[in-house]
């Protein structure tokens, strides 16, 4: 696994542990796919707030409660132009 992906997962899972989220059960690959979609949406001109809102509306509770952190960490670790 590339270091940037591992760093992203580490950051998301660390925050999940702090807030008591069950996102770790979602699985690494699904969590990374979600981050890749975040990057694509941001590249397409959507704002971080819009992307986070969509995540909250279209995913289960464990993912929805982490939406802001998913977007922020995707921007930090996986979206090179953001």
TADA-V198445 format. One record per helix or strand of 3 or more residues. SS is the DSSP state (@ for helix, = for strand). FROM is the first residue (numbers start at 1). LEN is the number of residues. If there is no record, write none. Layout:
ss->(SS & SS)
from->(FROM & FROM)
len->(LEN & LEN)
This chain:
ss->(@ & @ & @ & @ & @ & @)
from->(3 & 23 & 28 & 48 & 61 & 67)
len->(17 & 4 & 16 & 11 & 4 & 11)
